[in-house]
Amino acid sequence: MDRLSPSSTTAEIVEYLRSVGSEANRQGMARYGIRVDDALGVARPVQRQIARRVKRNHERAFELWRSGIAEARFVASLTVDPQRFTVADARRWAADFDSWDVVDGVSDLFAGMGEWKQLVGEFAGDEREFVRRTAFAMVAWAAVHHKDEPDATFLDFLALVEAHSTDARNFVRKAVDWALRNIGKRSESLNAAATASARRLAASTDRTARWIGRNALPELTDDKTLARIAARRKP
């Protein structure tokens, strides 16, 4: 790690990633449904350490992305300049998504953009599996981190949750469920709305919608969840 610095080139960062990757880690990633064709087997905490070490460099971040290496792409998402990252850039990167771990790592960047709500709607309507997953990963992230966003935004996203609850593709349905649960844990009013959505889905004739509703309901109605929400109530 000492050989990395803010002046490190793309080639040097990729070389370091290759040196710390392992086949055992790749095999472990594969067991979690991560696509490892373009992965080196570098643990996510190590990727974060590398990003902290090399710091932001907008042009280099795009070079890292173009490498096609999964770990390099995550480092790229952490070291790109978010003020210069555009909607067009987000669309291009999303078009490259082919594994849920890259989606979930990069969705933080997308959800931090000023146009994030526009992208959620656009990506949710996209038929590509990992692009659609991006929309709901963004919602899940925003529900936790966008503290000042009005509840009305997330009520609208509940409509998206229900609209796409019949998408049976594994990485979409899990992201839809994730978004539903995070929305419902945000506030008391959203918990009531999300719980109502989950109950409707649980009673659906569609197998995927039923799975989402039944999977979300226990957490949304759990006493500990409700207590944590109540403790965050603004005076």
Wavefront OBJ file of the C-alpha trace (Angstrom):
o trace
v 0.000 0.000 0.000
v 2.926 2.369 0.682
v 3.805 2.401 -2.982
v 0.454 4.025 -3.802
v -0.052 7.789 -3.621
v -2.204 10.541 -5.167
v 0.244 10.603 -8.061
v -0.168 6.898 -8.815
v -1.113 6.134 -12.397
v -3.923 3.895 -13.536
v -1.404 1.212 -14.467
v 0.209 1.349 -11.028
v -3.143 1.047 -9.261
v -4.203 -1.875 -11.430
v -0.829 -3.558 -10.878
v -1.295 -3.193 -7.129
v -4.823 -4.583 -7.299
v -3.492 -7.599 -9.173
v -0.797 -8.112 -6.552
v -3.263 -8.240 -3.636
v -6.023 -10.236 -5.314
v -6.460 -13.927 -4.591
v -8.168 -16.875 -6.215
v -9.654 -17.861 -2.852
v -11.376 -14.469 -2.657
v -12.628 -14.848 -6.232
v -14.160 -18.195 -5.387
v -15.781 -16.698 -2.291
v -17.239 -13.860 -4.364
v -18.656 -16.344 -6.860
v -20.488 -18.151 -4.078
v -22.366 -14.908 -3.371
v -23.481 -14.556 -6.968
v -20.817 -12.017 -7.900
v -19.599 -12.206 -11.488
v -15.871 -12.882 -11.224
v -14.838 -12.981 -14.890
v -13.410 -9.470 -14.523
v -12.632 -9.600 -10.794
v -9.226 -10.024 -9.159
v -10.396 -11.170 -5.745
v -9.589 -8.040 -3.738
v -11.618 -7.533 -0.563
v -13.881 -4.481 -0.496
v -12.169 -2.933 2.601
v -8.845 -3.097 0.754
v -10.404 -1.376 -2.254
v -11.571 1.426 0.054
v -8.094 1.745 1.536
v -6.627 2.047 -1.943
v -9.124 4.780 -2.830
v -8.228 6.710 0.321
v -4.558 6.351 -0.509
v -4.705 7.531 -4.121
v -7.387 10.205 -3.524
v -9.573 11.839 -6.168
v -8.457 12.219 -9.733
v -11.304 12.628 -12.194
v -9.495 11.689 -15.394
v -7.732 8.725 -13.795
v -11.068 7.483 -12.410
v -12.418 7.174 -15.950
v -9.281 5.319 -17.002
v -9.783 2.911 -14.103
v -13.387 2.410 -15.176
v -12.364 1.651 -18.748
v -10.028 -1.072 -17.473
v -13.114 -3.251 -17.034
v -11.737 -4.704 -13.791
v -14.440 -4.888 -11.133
v -12.241 -3.685 -8.272
v -10.767 -0.884 -10.365
v -14.281 0.273 -11.188
v -15.184 0.489 -7.513
v -12.016 2.506 -6.833
v -13.025 4.709 -9.769
v -16.413 5.415 -8.176
v -14.704 6.533 -4.964
v -12.065 8.704 -6.631
v -14.036 10.405 -9.399
v -14.910 14.071 -8.798
v -18.654 13.962 -7.942
v -19.034 17.631 -8.893
v -17.886 16.876 -12.425
v -19.667 13.558 -12.795
v -22.657 14.035 -15.090
v -25.940 12.292 -15.842
v -24.444 11.222 -19.155
v -21.505 9.698 -17.279
v -23.907 7.830 -14.981
v -25.781 6.424 -17.971
v -22.557 5.244 -19.595
v -21.315 3.584 -16.429
v -24.695 1.963 -15.780
v -24.615 0.485 -19.274
v -21.448 -1.386 -18.238
v -22.951 -2.951 -15.106
v -22.852 -6.734 -15.123
v -22.616 -7.721 -11.445
v -24.632 -6.743 -8.373
v -21.592 -5.851 -6.254
v -20.444 -3.195 -8.732
v -23.997 -1.848 -8.957
v -24.352 -1.529 -5.196
v -20.930 0.051 -4.799
v -21.427 2.661 -7.502
v -25.055 3.436 -6.610
v -23.817 5.568 -3.703
v -22.154 7.885 -6.207
v -25.267 8.062 -8.376
v -27.579 8.692 -5.404
v -25.406 11.610 -4.336
v -25.979 13.470 -7.592
v -28.354 16.413 -7.816
v -30.275 14.563 -10.545
v -30.550 11.319 -8.581
v -34.356 11.235 -8.580
v -34.429 11.633 -12.349
v -32.012 8.725 -12.666
v -34.071 6.515 -10.343
v -37.122 6.884 -12.565
v -35.121 6.424 -15.733
v -33.202 3.380 -14.517
v -36.303 1.736 -13.013
v -37.918 1.890 -16.440
v -34.889 0.323 -18.120
v -35.309 -3.357 -18.990
v -31.644 -4.234 -18.385
v -31.389 -6.235 -15.155
v -28.483 -4.430 -13.559
v -29.627 -0.978 -14.650
v -33.006 -1.588 -13.036
v -31.270 -2.896 -9.929
v -29.348 0.392 -9.826
v -32.578 2.353 -9.431
v -33.640 0.436 -6.352
v -30.138 0.325 -4.867
v -30.129 4.127 -5.171
v -33.488 4.339 -3.390
v -32.263 2.050 -0.619
v -29.162 4.202 -0.146
v -31.077 7.492 -0.300
v -33.664 6.323 2.239
v -30.859 6.015 4.773
v -28.582 8.911 3.848
v -30.762 11.705 2.427
v -31.953 12.861 5.840
v -33.593 16.073 4.607
v -35.494 14.564 1.695
v -39.271 14.832 2.271
v -41.258 11.656 2.848
v -43.271 12.459 -0.280
v -40.265 11.504 -2.417
v -40.212 8.032 -0.942
v -43.968 7.644 -1.170
v -43.525 8.111 -4.902
v -40.793 5.483 -4.881
v -43.173 3.030 -3.196
v -45.228 3.241 -6.364
v -42.110 2.208 -8.306
v -41.559 -0.650 -5.864
v -45.035 -1.991 -6.504
v -44.804 -1.383 -10.242
v -41.670 -3.519 -10.544
v -42.475 -6.084 -7.863
v -43.251 -8.704 -10.505
v -39.780 -8.589 -12.058
v -38.628 -12.119 -11.197
v -34.960 -11.598 -12.029
v -33.008 -12.335 -8.875
v -30.941 -9.184 -8.668
v -33.935 -6.960 -9.363
v -36.349 -8.538 -6.880
v -33.759 -8.420 -4.106
v -33.102 -4.726 -4.763
v -36.841 -3.959 -4.844
v -37.202 -5.704 -1.478
v -34.193 -3.787 -0.124
v -35.671 -0.463 -1.212
v -39.061 -1.317 0.309
v -37.526 -2.225 3.666
v -35.295 0.865 3.806
v -38.170 3.185 2.916
v -40.251 1.633 5.669
v -37.519 2.143 8.249
v -37.150 5.855 7.501
v -40.098 7.321 9.450
v -43.386 6.355 11.093
v -45.500 7.587 8.200
v -43.337 5.796 5.653
v -43.372 2.667 7.786
v -47.163 2.660 7.652
v -47.131 3.193 3.892
v -44.422 0.609 3.249
v -46.151 -1.922 5.480
v -49.372 -1.410 3.537
v -47.440 -1.927 0.289
v -45.830 -5.067 1.667
v -49.216 -6.452 2.685
v -50.613 -5.827 -0.790
v -47.627 -7.552 -2.353
v -47.818 -10.468 0.073
v -51.408 -11.039 -1.045
v -50.561 -10.815 -4.741
v -51.188 -13.625 -7.176
v -47.694 -13.030 -8.550
v -45.023 -15.239 -6.987
v -42.268 -12.602 -7.022
v -44.469 -9.886 -5.562
v -45.551 -12.295 -2.813
v -41.917 -13.070 -2.024
v -41.051 -9.390 -1.738
v -44.021 -8.596 0.478
v -43.562 -11.580 2.749
v -39.825 -10.982 3.021
v -40.242 -7.311 3.953
v -43.156 -7.583 6.391
v -41.334 -9.171 9.352
v -38.716 -6.421 9.431
v -41.181 -3.599 8.813
v -43.447 -4.724 11.661
v -40.754 -5.862 14.104
v -40.947 -4.186 17.522
v -37.254 -3.278 17.400
v -37.673 -1.626 14.016
v -40.667 0.362 15.223
v -38.795 1.411 18.382
v -35.822 2.669 16.371
v -38.127 4.662 14.107
v -39.917 6.200 17.096
v -36.588 7.142 18.677
v -35.719 9.181 15.567
v -38.968 11.142 15.737
v -38.293 14.869 15.524
v -39.501 16.852 18.577
l 1 2 3 4 5 6 7 8 9 10 11 12 13 14 15 16 17 18 19 20 21 22 23 24 25 26 27 28 29 30 31 32 33 34 35 36 37 38 39 40 41 42 43 44 45 46 47 48 49 50 51 52 53 54 55 56 57 58 59 60 61 62 63 64 65 66 67 68 69 70 71 72 73 74 75 76 77 78 79 80 81 82 83 84 85 86 87 88 89 90 91 92 93 94 95 96 97 98 99 100 101 102 103 104 105 106 107 108 109 110 111 112 113 114 115 116 117 118 119 120 121 122 123 124 125 126 127 128 129 130 131 132 133 134 135 136 137 138 139 140 141 142 143 144 145 146 147 148 149 150 151 152 153 154 155 156 157 158 159 160 161 162 163 164 165 166 167 168 169 170 171 172 173 174 175 176 177 178 179 180 181 182 183 184 185 186 187 188 189 190 191 192 193 194 195 196 197 198 199 200 201 202 203 204 205 206 207 208 209 210 211 212 213 214 215 216 217 218 219 220 221 222 223 224 225 226 227 228 229 230 231 232 233 234 235
